[in-house]
Amino acid sequence: MELLRDRRFLIMLALGFAAGVPLPLTGFVLRQWFSESGISLTAIGLTALIGLAYSFKFVWSPVLDHAPPPLFRGLGRRRGWLATIQPLLMLAIIALGLTDPATAAATTVAVAVLVAVLSASQDIVVDAYRIEVLEDRQQGYGLACYIWGYRFALLASNAGALALVSTLGWSGVFVYCAALVLVGFIAVLLGPEPPAAPALPQSWGGRIRAAVVDPFADFVRRRYWVAILLFIALFKLGEALAGIMTAPFYRSLGFTRAEVAAVGVVFGLCATLFGVLVGGWFVARIGTGKALVITGLLQMLSNLMYVALHQAGHSIPMLYAQVGVENFTDGLADAAFVAYLSGLTSRAFTATQYALLSSLAAVPLRTLGASSGWLAESMGWTPFFLLTTAAALPALALMLWLLRKLPPEPQKPMTDPVPVV
């Protein structure tokens, strides 16, 4: 089987794992830490701004796309940058665990911002590496391995971290998470280097044009590019607003850290992976555009499960139902959305264009998501989650318009029948 014979797929699995480790540390785990430290809901909501690095990573992506790495140049451009970034990321994660949000929340936030910047930089290079190191027909399986690695990392650094707090303490948990990034570093040392990019013009003006101007100019020459970018920015809006408040919402209903870890993270991961599997099959059968509309609608309706859980109160069966439905539909939508973003990327400008598109996808989470705490406090949980459900409607309307204006091309047999897992 090709997945077992070709080590590049194992490299994708490991790099996906390394890319997924830092995300909860500036998201769910950090907010759980803040909740237990007595931080207000409004302040917890503002922690969404920590991840603005994910929204603005396209700003420095041309440097990572074209400049030689400062260290490990013998590994090549892509692996050299990863081998430079990952040790710094591990040190920043350890430093985050040495802060105390109860007495110096500003310091915790500052270090978390550094973790987010380094994590976003790692994502830029990993996404480019993933697209460049595999042939077109292998992209589906490569993306599958990446997503599975990413999701297992979320389990290890989310549920795993929360389960270990009582044993290791918060500082020890962050050391544990930093060690997990070593999986990606080892993969970088063992993995192949993609073919070298064409040499840039020697003049500074030519270099800037090739690295910065051309990737964006290439994209804006496409029809309806503004509508495409607006859709990308709005697709995850409802999920972003609801997701920021998940940790304090569960805590307000009396669920313990162990219950959240077991149901919200472990069971949630299984539901997400199953959703990604079904979503990949769905994309292969009906095409990315139609799959985005259908899975986006299901993702939107899943937010109503928060309302049902709020009405039920501290109910473990209802928690399982809410987590299962929400994570399964998110997995469905993620499979279609990542396939859509990858399809928009030109191989001539891999890192820069994918960084731009994935940055836009994170904009609602990092900007409008910051208001979620204030909205939840002022509206109450049920009206708040009804609002998050309605917030997904603009993106669905845009996608329907784009499908009418840009009918999808017939499916090409570039991947096996089930391209995403």
C-alpha positions as CSV (number, residue, x, y, z in Angstrom):
1,M,0.0,0.0,0.0
2,E,1.4,3.4,-1.0
3,L,0.6,5.0,2.3
4,L,3.0,2.5,4.0
5,R,5.7,2.4,1.3
6,D,6.2,6.1,0.9
7,R,7.8,7.7,4.0
8,R,6.6,11.1,2.8
9,F,3.1,10.3,4.2
10,L,4.6,9.5,7.6
11,I,6.4,12.8,7.4
12,M,3.1,14.5,6.7
13,L,1.6,12.7,9.8
14,A,4.4,13.9,12.0
15,L,4.4,17.5,10.7
16,G,0.6,17.7,11.1
17,F,1.2,16.5,14.7
18,A,3.8,19.2,15.3
19,A,1.5,21.9,13.8
20,G,-1.4,20.9,16.0
21,V,0.4,20.9,19.3
22,P,0.6,24.7,19.9
23,L,-3.0,25.6,19.0
24,P,-4.8,24.6,22.3
25,L,-2.0,26.2,24.3
26,T,-3.1,29.6,23.0
27,G,-6.8,28.6,22.8
28,F,-8.8,26.1,24.8
29,V,-6.2,25.1,27.3
30,L,-5.2,28.7,28.0
31,R,-8.8,29.7,28.4
32,Q,-9.3,26.8,30.9
33,W,-6.3,28.0,32.8
34,F,-7.7,31.6,32.8
35,S,-11.1,30.3,33.9
36,E,-9.6,28.5,36.9
37,S,-7.6,31.6,37.7
38,G,-10.8,33.6,38.1
39,I,-10.4,35.7,35.0
40,S,-13.7,37.4,33.7
41,L,-15.6,36.2,30.7
42,T,-14.8,39.4,28.9
43,A,-11.1,39.0,29.4
44,I,-11.2,35.4,28.4
45,G,-13.0,36.4,25.2
46,L,-10.2,38.9,24.5
47,T,-7.7,36.0,24.5
48,A,-8.9,35.4,20.9
49,L,-6.7,38.3,19.9
50,I,-3.6,36.3,20.9
51,G,-4.0,34.4,17.7
52,L,-4.0,37.4,15.4
53,A,-0.6,36.0,14.2
54,Y,-2.6,33.3,12.4
55,S,-4.6,36.0,10.6
56,F,-1.5,38.1,9.6
57,K,1.0,35.4,8.9
58,F,0.7,36.2,5.2
59,V,2.7,39.4,6.0
60,W,5.9,37.6,6.6
61,S,5.2,34.5,4.5
62,P,7.1,35.9,1.5
63,V,10.3,35.8,3.7
64,L,9.7,32.1,4.6
65,D,8.8,31.4,1.0
66,H,12.0,32.8,-0.6
67,A,14.7,33.7,1.9
68,P,17.3,31.1,2.9
69,P,16.9,29.9,6.6
70,P,19.3,31.5,9.1
71,L,20.3,28.1,10.4
72,F,20.4,24.5,9.0
73,R,20.8,25.6,5.4
74,G,22.2,22.2,4.6
75,L,18.6,20.8,5.0
76,G,17.3,23.0,2.2
77,R,14.9,26.0,2.3
78,R,11.7,24.3,3.6
79,R,13.3,21.9,6.1
80,G,15.9,24.5,7.2
81,W,13.2,27.0,8.2
82,L,11.3,24.3,10.1
83,A,14.5,23.2,11.9
84,T,15.0,26.8,12.9
85,I,11.5,27.6,14.0
86,Q,10.6,24.4,16.0
87,P,13.3,24.7,18.7
88,L,12.3,28.3,19.3
89,L,8.7,27.2,19.5
90,M,9.5,24.6,22.1
91,L,11.3,27.2,24.3
92,A,8.4,29.6,24.0
93,I,5.9,27.0,25.1
94,I,8.0,26.2,28.2
95,A,8.3,29.9,29.0
96,L,4.5,30.2,28.7
97,G,4.1,27.6,31.4
98,L,6.4,29.5,33.8
99,T,4.0,32.5,33.8
100,D,1.1,32.9,36.3
101,P,-2.2,34.4,34.8
102,A,-3.6,34.9,38.3
103,T,-1.0,37.5,39.2
104,A,0.5,38.6,35.9
105,A,-2.1,37.9,33.1
106,A,-0.4,40.4,30.8
107,T,2.9,38.5,30.9
108,T,1.0,35.2,30.1
109,V,-0.7,36.9,27.2
110,A,2.6,38.3,25.9
111,V,4.3,34.9,25.9
112,A,1.2,33.3,24.4
113,V,1.5,35.8,21.5
114,L,5.1,34.7,20.9
115,V,4.0,31.1,20.8
116,A,1.2,32.0,18.3
117,V,3.7,33.8,16.1
118,L,6.1,30.9,16.0
119,S,3.3,28.4,15.5
120,A,1.9,30.5,12.6
121,S,5.4,30.6,11.1
122,Q,5.6,26.8,11.4
123,D,2.2,26.5,9.7
124,I,3.4,28.6,6.7
125,V,6.3,26.3,6.0
126,V,4.5,23.0,6.7
127,D,1.6,24.0,4.3
128,A,4.1,24.9,1.6
129,Y,6.1,21.7,2.2
130,R,3.0,19.5,2.1
131,I,1.9,20.9,-1.3
132,E,5.4,20.9,-2.8
133,V,6.8,17.5,-1.7
134,L,3.9,15.4,-3.1
135,E,2.7,14.9,-6.7
136,D,-0.9,16.1,-7.6
137,R,-2.3,12.6,-7.3
138,Q,-0.9,12.2,-3.8
139,Q,-2.3,15.5,-2.4
140,G,-5.4,13.8,-1.0
141,Y,-3.6,11.2,1.0
142,G,-1.0,13.8,2.1
143,L,-3.7,16.0,3.4
144,A,-5.3,13.0,5.1
145,C,-2.1,12.2,6.9
146,Y,-1.6,15.8,7.9
147,I,-5.1,16.2,9.3
148,W,-4.9,13.0,11.3
149,G,-1.6,14.0,12.8
150,Y,-3.0,17.5,13.5
151,R,-6.1,16.1,15.3
152,F,-4.1,13.6,17.3
153,A,-1.9,16.5,18.4
154,L,-5.0,18.4,19.6
155,L,-5.9,15.3,21.7
156,A,-2.4,15.1,23.2
157,S,-2.0,18.8,23.9
158,N,-5.7,19.4,24.9
159,A,-7.2,16.5,26.7
160,G,-3.7,15.1,27.5
161,A,-2.6,18.4,29.0
162,L,-5.8,18.9,31.0
163,A,-5.6,15.4,32.4
164,L,-2.0,15.9,33.5
165,V,-2.5,19.3,35.3
166,S,-3.3,17.6,38.6
167,T,-0.1,15.5,38.4
168,L,2.4,17.9,36.7
169,G,0.9,21.3,37.5
170,W,0.5,23.9,34.7
171,S,4.2,24.4,34.3
172,G,4.9,20.7,33.9
173,V,2.1,20.4,31.4
174,F,3.6,23.1,29.1
175,V,7.0,21.3,29.3
176,Y,5.2,18.1,28.2
177,C,3.6,19.9,25.3
178,A,6.9,21.4,24.2
179,A,8.4,17.9,24.1
180,L,5.6,16.9,21.7
181,V,6.9,19.2,19.0
182,L,10.1,17.0,18.9
183,V,8.0,14.6,16.7
184,G,7.9,17.2,14.0
185,F,11.6,18.1,14.4
186,I,12.6,14.5,13.9
187,A,10.4,14.3,10.8
188,V,12.2,17.4,9.4
189,L,15.6,15.7,9.8
190,L,14.4,12.5,8.2
191,G,12.1,13.9,5.4
192,P,13.0,14.8,1.8
193,E,13.4,18.3,0.6
194,P,11.1,19.5,-2.2
195,P,12.7,20.7,-5.5
196,A,14.3,24.1,-5.2
197,A,12.3,27.1,-6.3
198,P,13.4,29.1,-9.3
199,A,16.0,31.7,-8.4
200,L,14.8,35.2,-7.6
201,P,15.9,38.2,-9.6
202,Q,19.1,39.7,-8.2
203,S,17.9,43.3,-7.8
204,W,16.1,44.2,-4.6
205,G,13.1,45.5,-6.7
206,G,12.9,42.3,-8.6
207,R,13.1,40.2,-5.4
208,I,10.4,42.2,-3.7
209,R,8.2,41.9,-6.8
210,A,8.7,38.1,-7.1
211,A,8.3,37.4,-3.4
212,V,5.5,39.9,-2.4
213,V,3.8,41.4,-5.4
214,D,3.5,38.5,-7.9
215,P,1.7,36.1,-5.5
216,F,-1.0,38.6,-4.7
217,A,-1.3,39.9,-8.3
218,D,-1.7,36.3,-9.5
219,F,-4.7,35.8,-7.1
220,V,-6.5,39.1,-7.8
221,R,-6.5,38.3,-11.5
222,R,-9.1,35.6,-10.9
223,R,-12.8,36.3,-11.5
224,Y,-14.8,37.3,-8.4
225,W,-11.7,37.2,-6.2
226,V,-13.2,39.6,-3.7
227,A,-16.2,37.4,-3.2
228,I,-14.0,34.4,-2.8
229,L,-11.9,36.1,-0.1
230,L,-15.0,37.3,1.7
231,F,-16.5,33.8,1.7
232,I,-13.2,32.4,3.2
233,A,-13.3,35.1,5.9
234,L,-16.9,34.4,6.9
235,F,-17.1,30.6,6.6
236,K,-16.0,29.9,10.1
237,L,-17.6,33.0,11.8
238,G,-20.4,31.1,13.7
239,E,-18.0,28.4,14.8
240,A,-15.5,31.0,15.9
241,L,-17.9,32.9,18.1
242,A,-19.2,29.7,19.8
243,G,-15.8,28.0,20.1
244,I,-14.2,30.8,22.1
245,M,-16.8,30.4,24.9
246,T,-16.8,26.6,25.0
247,A,-14.5,26.3,28.1
248,P,-16.3,28.9,30.3
249,F,-19.7,27.6,29.1
250,Y,-19.0,24.1,30.2
251,R,-17.6,25.4,33.5
252,S,-20.7,27.4,34.1
253,L,-22.8,24.3,33.8
254,G,-20.7,22.5,36.4
255,F,-18.7,20.1,34.2
256,T,-15.4,19.2,35.7
257,R,-12.0,19.4,34.0
258,A,-12.0,15.6,33.8
259,E,-15.5,15.5,32.2
260,V,-14.5,18.2,29.7
261,A,-11.3,16.3,28.8
262,A,-13.0,12.9,28.4
263,V,-16.1,14.1,26.5
264,G,-15.2,17.5,25.0
265,V,-11.8,16.5,23.8
266,V,-11.3,12.7,23.5
267,F,-14.8,11.9,22.3
268,G,-14.8,15.1,20.3
269,L,-11.7,14.1,18.5
270,C,-13.2,10.8,17.5
271,A,-16.3,12.6,16.2
272,T,-14.2,15.1,14.3
273,L,-12.0,12.4,12.6
274,F,-15.1,10.5,11.6
275,G,-16.5,13.8,10.2
276,V,-13.3,14.5,8.2
277,L,-13.4,10.9,6.8
278,V,-17.1,11.3,5.7
279,G,-16.4,14.9,4.5
280,G,-13.5,13.7,2.3
281,W,-15.8,11.0,0.8
282,F,-18.4,13.7,0.3
283,V,-16.0,16.0,-1.5
284,A,-14.9,13.2,-3.9
285,R,-18.5,12.4,-4.7
286,I,-20.2,15.7,-5.3
287,G,-17.3,18.2,-5.6
288,T,-15.8,20.8,-3.3
289,G,-18.3,23.6,-4.0
290,K,-21.5,21.7,-3.3
291,A,-19.9,20.0,-0.4
292,L,-19.0,23.3,1.2
293,V,-22.7,24.4,1.0
294,I,-24.1,21.2,2.5
295,T,-21.4,20.8,5.2
296,G,-21.5,24.5,6.0
297,L,-25.3,24.3,6.6
298,L,-24.8,21.3,8.9
299,Q,-22.0,23.1,10.8
300,M,-24.3,26.1,11.3
301,L,-27.2,24.0,12.6
302,S,-24.9,22.2,15.0
303,N,-24.6,25.3,17.1
304,L,-28.2,24.8,18.2
305,M,-26.9,21.8,20.3
306,Y,-25.3,24.4,22.6
307,V,-28.8,25.7,23.3
308,A,-30.1,22.2,24.0
309,L,-27.2,21.6,26.4
310,H,-27.9,24.9,28.2
311,Q,-31.5,23.9,28.7
312,A,-30.5,20.4,29.9
313,G,-27.9,21.7,32.4
314,H,-25.3,19.4,33.8
315,S,-26.2,16.4,31.8
316,I,-23.4,14.0,30.6
317,P,-25.6,12.3,27.9
318,M,-26.5,15.7,26.5
319,L,-22.9,16.8,26.6
320,Y,-22.0,13.7,24.6
321,A,-24.7,14.6,22.1
322,Q,-23.6,18.2,21.8
323,V,-19.9,17.4,21.4
324,G,-20.6,14.6,19.0
325,V,-22.9,16.6,16.7
326,E,-20.7,19.7,16.8
327,N,-17.4,18.0,16.2
328,F,-18.7,15.6,13.5
329,T,-20.2,18.5,11.5
330,D,-17.0,20.6,12.0
331,G,-15.0,17.7,10.6
332,L,-17.3,17.5,7.6
333,A,-16.9,21.2,6.9
334,D,-13.1,21.2,7.6
335,A,-12.5,18.5,4.9
336,A,-14.4,20.5,2.3
337,F,-12.9,23.9,3.4
338,V,-9.2,22.7,3.4
339,A,-9.7,21.1,0.0
340,Y,-11.1,24.4,-1.3
341,L,-8.2,26.4,0.0
342,S,-5.6,24.0,-1.4
343,G,-7.3,24.1,-4.8
344,L,-7.1,27.9,-4.9
345,T,-3.3,27.8,-4.3
346,S,-0.9,28.3,-7.2
347,R,2.3,26.1,-6.9
348,A,4.3,29.0,-8.1
349,F,3.5,30.9,-4.9
350,T,2.6,28.1,-2.5
351,A,3.6,29.4,0.9
352,T,2.5,33.0,0.4
353,Q,-0.9,32.3,-1.2
354,Y,-1.9,29.5,1.2
355,A,-0.8,31.7,4.1
356,L,-3.0,34.5,2.8
357,L,-6.1,32.2,2.4
358,S,-5.7,30.4,5.7
359,S,-5.1,33.8,7.4
360,L,-8.4,35.1,6.1
361,A,-10.1,32.0,7.4
362,A,-8.8,32.8,10.9
363,V,-9.9,36.4,10.9
364,P,-13.3,35.9,12.5
365,L,-11.8,33.8,15.3
366,R,-9.1,36.3,16.1
367,T,-11.1,39.6,15.7
368,L,-14.9,39.2,16.0
369,G,-14.3,36.2,18.2
370,A,-12.8,38.6,20.8
371,S,-16.3,40.0,21.4
372,S,-17.8,36.6,22.2
373,G,-17.2,37.0,26.0
374,W,-18.9,40.4,26.1
375,L,-21.8,39.1,24.0
376,A,-22.3,36.0,26.2
377,E,-22.2,38.1,29.4
378,S,-24.7,40.7,28.0
379,M,-27.1,38.4,26.2
380,G,-27.0,35.1,28.2
381,W,-26.0,31.7,26.8
382,T,-29.1,30.8,24.8
383,P,-29.5,34.1,22.9
384,F,-25.7,34.1,22.3
385,F,-25.6,30.6,20.7
386,L,-28.7,31.5,18.6
387,L,-26.7,34.5,17.3
388,T,-23.7,32.3,16.5
389,T,-26.0,30.0,14.5
390,A,-27.3,33.0,12.4
391,A,-23.8,34.3,11.9
392,A,-23.1,31.5,9.4
393,L,-25.8,32.6,7.0
394,P,-23.8,35.2,5.0
395,A,-21.1,32.7,4.1
396,L,-23.6,30.2,2.8
397,A,-25.3,32.9,0.7
398,L,-21.9,33.8,-0.8
399,M,-21.1,30.2,-1.6
400,L,-24.4,29.7,-3.4
401,W,-23.7,32.9,-5.5
402,L,-20.2,31.7,-6.3
403,L,-21.4,28.3,-7.4
404,R,-23.8,30.0,-9.8
405,K,-21.2,32.4,-11.2
406,L,-18.3,29.9,-11.2
407,P,-19.8,26.4,-11.9
408,P,-17.3,23.7,-10.7
409,E,-15.3,21.9,-13.3
410,P,-15.9,18.1,-13.7
411,Q,-14.0,16.1,-11.1
412,K,-10.5,15.0,-12.2
413,P,-9.2,11.6,-11.1
414,M,-6.2,13.1,-9.2
415,T,-6.8,11.1,-6.0
416,D,-8.2,7.9,-4.8
417,P,-12.0,7.7,-4.1
418,V,-11.5,8.8,-0.5
419,P,-8.9,11.5,-0.6
420,V,-9.2,12.9,2.9
421,V,-9.2,11.1,6.3
